[in-house]
């Protein structure tokens, strides 16, 4: 049966649901570069001529079998033909946490989304491996065409492209109010790294001093940003502060409550000065909370356990082994295990699992990230094992917990 716009409309609910699960946009484009479906609303998108330039690359090389390109080693796009002359484009999907885009390098989403609220949602999505992204493409190929391709077929011969392959350089300069080189020349990433180090250590005075140095940028290259673009800069800054604070030992619930507080203030700001003040207050507040948390932890545990707990929290998204943590501290695994039980009141592995489950609870409660991706995020071997461990700690399944929390 020939695919048509009526069928797309009937399937819009499912496509929207796919987007809510993982924040990977889907686009369905006809032979005239008209968008029949997108995960964005019309108000989020640039003009049709600009989009036609972007989609033309995919149209020229599309086939029934999904093809994948990796743009600037940062973004995956996959695309394939659908009967009726349509092209399905899936992406971008990021190979790194996009909000950590160090020099605010040009990404395709900067071009595709002109609404900063939608853009910030996508930029705060989780990174995915090629295998996880391939499963998403595999599902959509079945969804649109009923065609099954193995993950090996989808992953085979990923083509590497530059942004200029997808978007004409002169066109990108017309669309944006600033050029990438104007940002990177004025922006010293070392300043921001130092601020995050001070927040992580709980040193609010030094963090604020570092922010004053970045404020020089706000008077130069940031002055060339639009108000919305400057707003995004502050949103990104608060996201980085949140992660630095968690790494410094602040519990996830407190860190994200602070984040929500300052993001809400951003939504009600009126001037650039308001935004600068929000960034300053957020920096001091996160650092102060980390300092207070460290003080409390130091009073609760001896220094060797405080160091072990800090290492665990900094590696919470990885597989954490007793022998590795013991090696970093300079103890034998047996000795660390013994003093851990004595001082903390539970075994090393039980403590690690509990910390992972606490963080996964936040994602279940406050995001639409799929349970399998949450399991992968915290380095569980499978979704079923994650569910088993979660239930043993929380006495409820992840699905049920998510349902109760909303």
Buried (B, 14 or more C-beta within 10 A) or exposed (E): EEBBBEBBEEBEEEBEEBBEBBBBBBBBBBEEBEBBBBBBEEEBBBEEEBBBBBBEBBBEEBEEBBBBBBBBEBBBBBBBBBEBBBBBBBBBBBBEBBBEBEEBEBBBBBBBBBBBEBBBEBBBBBBBEBEBBBBBBBEBBEBBBEBEBEBEBBBEEBEEBEBEEBBBEEBBEEBBEBBBEEBBEEBBEEBBBBBBBBBBBBBBEBBBEBBEBBEEBBEEBBEBBEEEBBBBBBBBBBBBBBBBBBBBBBBBBBBBEBBEBBBEBBEEBEEBEBBBEBBBBBBBBBBBBBBEBBEEBEEEBEEBBBBBBBBBBBBBEEEBBBEEBBEBBEBEBEEBBEBBBEBBEEEBEBBBBBBBBBBBBBBBBBBEBBBBBBBBBBBBEEBEEBBEBBBEBBEEBBEBBBEEEE
